[in-house]
């Protein structure tokens, strides 16, 4: 059973999903969803047996904690151990950004259009769908941050320092676009 399916069957997560359908999620919640980039990287790390895939999402001072949780999860091989690893990974990522963490949100949790467009731009290498969602005065800066993120995107998975640089560029691009979105209405 996948993590998103397990989460969907837990009463607290069902309630959270119902609330998410009614409330707009803050952009900072992007990385704490079951289908977000941090959990996706954590799952890939577990599947490939390479913790470096996950380490890029946390600050260097969290390496030992992530490595220990990864080893415990791979040794146990249980869904609970996997969930504990992923939860810890997201918690440490959020702490590194200075944000609180209140659990992994269900897959499909609504995200602001600017975040979705930023992810599509990053995945495809085409920023054209993101720019119309950003204030005109900030489009040049978003394009510069996008270009930097794309330039750093393809890195050696075992180069954790380089991978952290790529993640930082991606996060800066997304956060800048969110901060300068058109209308500044709730994301």
C-alpha positions as CSV (number, residue, x, y, z in Angstrom):
1,X,0.0,0.0,0.0
2,X,1.5,3.4,-1.0
3,X,2.1,6.2,1.5
4,X,-0.6,8.4,0.0
5,X,-3.1,5.5,0.3
6,X,-2.1,4.8,3.9
7,X,-2.4,8.5,4.8
8,X,-5.8,8.7,3.1
9,X,-7.1,6.0,5.3
10,X,-6.1,7.7,8.6
11,X,-8.9,9.7,10.1
12,X,-6.7,12.7,10.9
13,X,-5.5,12.8,7.3
14,X,-9.0,12.4,5.9
15,X,-10.0,15.4,8.0
16,X,-7.0,17.4,6.9
17,X,-7.8,16.6,3.2
18,X,-11.4,17.8,3.7
19,X,-10.1,21.0,5.2
20,X,-7.6,21.4,2.5
21,X,-10.4,21.2,-0.1
22,X,-12.1,24.2,1.7
23,X,-9.0,26.2,2.6
24,X,-6.2,27.5,0.5
25,X,-2.9,26.0,1.4
26,X,0.1,28.2,2.0
27,X,2.9,27.9,-0.5
28,X,5.2,26.8,2.2
29,X,3.2,23.6,2.4
30,X,4.4,22.5,-1.0
31,X,7.3,20.4,0.4
32,X,5.2,18.6,3.0
33,X,2.8,16.7,0.8
34,X,2.9,13.0,0.1
35,X,3.4,13.8,-3.6
36,X,5.8,16.8,-3.1
37,X,9.4,16.9,-4.0
38,X,10.8,15.9,-0.5
39,X,8.7,12.8,0.0
40,X,9.3,11.9,-3.7
41,X,13.0,12.1,-3.2
42,X,12.8,10.1,0.1
43,X,10.8,7.3,-1.6
44,X,13.4,7.3,-4.5
45,X,16.2,7.1,-1.9
46,X,14.6,4.1,-0.3
47,X,13.8,2.4,-3.6
48,X,17.4,2.8,-4.9
49,X,19.1,2.3,-1.5
50,X,20.9,5.6,-1.8
51,X,20.4,8.1,1.0
52,X,22.2,10.9,-1.0
53,X,19.0,11.3,-3.0
54,X,17.3,12.5,0.2
55,X,20.1,14.3,1.8
56,X,20.0,17.2,-0.7
57,X,16.7,18.3,0.9
58,X,18.1,18.9,4.4
59,X,20.8,21.1,5.8
60,X,24.3,19.5,6.4
61,X,23.8,19.5,10.2
62,X,20.8,17.1,9.7
63,X,22.9,14.5,7.7
64,X,23.5,12.1,10.6
65,X,19.9,12.1,11.6
66,X,18.7,11.4,8.1
67,X,21.3,8.7,7.6
68,X,20.3,7.0,10.8
69,X,16.6,7.1,9.9
70,X,17.3,5.8,6.4
71,X,19.3,2.9,7.8
72,X,16.5,2.1,10.3
73,X,13.9,2.2,7.5
74,X,15.9,0.1,5.1
75,X,16.8,-2.4,7.8
76,X,13.2,-2.7,9.1
77,X,11.6,-2.8,5.6
78,X,8.2,-1.9,7.0
79,X,5.7,0.7,6.0
80,X,5.9,2.3,9.5
81,X,9.7,2.6,9.2
82,X,9.3,4.1,5.7
83,X,6.8,6.6,7.0
84,X,9.0,7.5,10.0
85,X,11.9,8.2,7.6
86,X,9.8,10.3,5.3
87,X,8.2,12.2,8.1
88,X,11.6,12.9,9.7
89,X,13.0,14.0,6.3
90,X,10.2,16.5,5.7
91,X,10.4,17.7,9.3
92,X,14.1,18.4,8.9
93,X,13.6,20.1,5.5
94,X,10.9,22.4,6.9
95,X,13.1,23.2,9.9
96,X,15.9,24.1,7.6
97,X,13.6,26.6,5.9
98,X,12.5,28.0,9.2
99,X,9.0,26.5,8.9
100,X,6.9,24.4,11.3
101,X,5.9,20.9,10.4
102,X,2.5,19.4,11.3
103,X,2.6,16.2,9.3
104,X,2.8,15.0,5.7
105,X,-0.3,16.3,3.8
106,X,-2.1,13.9,1.5
107,X,-1.2,13.5,-2.1
108,X,-3.2,15.9,-4.2
109,X,-3.4,18.6,-1.5
110,X,-4.2,21.8,-3.5
111,X,-1.3,24.0,-4.3
112,X,-1.3,27.6,-5.5
113,X,-1.3,27.8,-9.3
114,X,2.1,29.6,-9.2
115,X,3.7,26.7,-7.3
116,X,2.2,24.2,-9.8
117,X,3.4,26.3,-12.7
118,X,6.9,26.6,-11.1
119,X,7.1,22.8,-10.8
120,X,6.0,22.3,-14.4
121,X,8.5,24.9,-15.5
122,X,11.3,23.2,-13.6
123,X,10.4,19.7,-14.9
124,X,10.1,20.8,-18.5
125,X,12.7,23.5,-18.7
126,X,10.1,26.0,-20.0
127,X,9.3,29.0,-17.8
128,X,6.6,30.5,-20.1
129,X,3.7,29.1,-18.1
130,X,5.0,30.6,-14.9
131,X,5.8,34.1,-15.9
132,X,2.2,35.3,-16.5
133,X,1.4,34.4,-12.9
134,X,4.1,36.7,-11.5
135,X,4.1,40.5,-11.2
136,X,5.5,42.0,-14.4
137,X,8.3,43.9,-12.5
138,X,9.5,40.5,-11.1
139,X,9.5,38.4,-14.2
140,X,13.1,39.1,-15.0
141,X,14.2,38.0,-11.6
142,X,12.1,34.9,-11.8
143,X,13.6,34.1,-15.2
144,X,17.1,34.5,-13.7
145,X,16.3,32.3,-10.8
146,X,14.7,29.8,-13.2
147,X,17.8,29.8,-15.4
148,X,20.0,29.1,-12.4
149,X,17.8,26.3,-11.1
150,X,17.8,24.7,-14.5
151,X,21.6,25.0,-14.8
152,X,22.0,23.2,-11.5
153,X,19.2,20.7,-12.0
154,X,21.3,17.9,-13.5
155,X,23.8,16.9,-10.8
156,X,25.6,13.8,-9.7
157,X,23.4,12.2,-7.1
158,X,26.4,11.4,-5.0
159,X,27.5,15.1,-5.0
160,X,25.4,16.1,-2.0
161,X,26.9,19.6,-1.9
162,X,26.1,20.2,-5.6
163,X,22.6,18.6,-5.1
164,X,21.9,21.0,-2.2
165,X,22.9,23.9,-4.5
166,X,20.3,22.6,-7.0
167,X,17.6,22.3,-4.4
168,X,18.4,25.8,-3.0
169,X,18.1,27.3,-6.5
170,X,14.8,25.5,-7.1
171,X,13.4,26.6,-3.7
172,X,14.6,30.2,-4.3
173,X,12.8,30.2,-7.7
174,X,9.6,28.9,-6.3
175,X,9.6,31.1,-3.2
176,X,10.4,34.2,-5.2
177,X,7.6,33.5,-7.7
178,X,5.1,32.8,-4.8
179,X,6.1,36.0,-3.0
180,X,5.7,38.0,-6.2
181,X,2.6,36.4,-7.6
182,X,0.0,38.5,-9.3
183,X,-2.6,40.1,-7.1
184,X,-1.0,38.8,-3.9
185,X,-4.3,37.2,-3.0
186,X,-4.0,34.1,-0.8
187,X,-2.0,31.5,-2.7
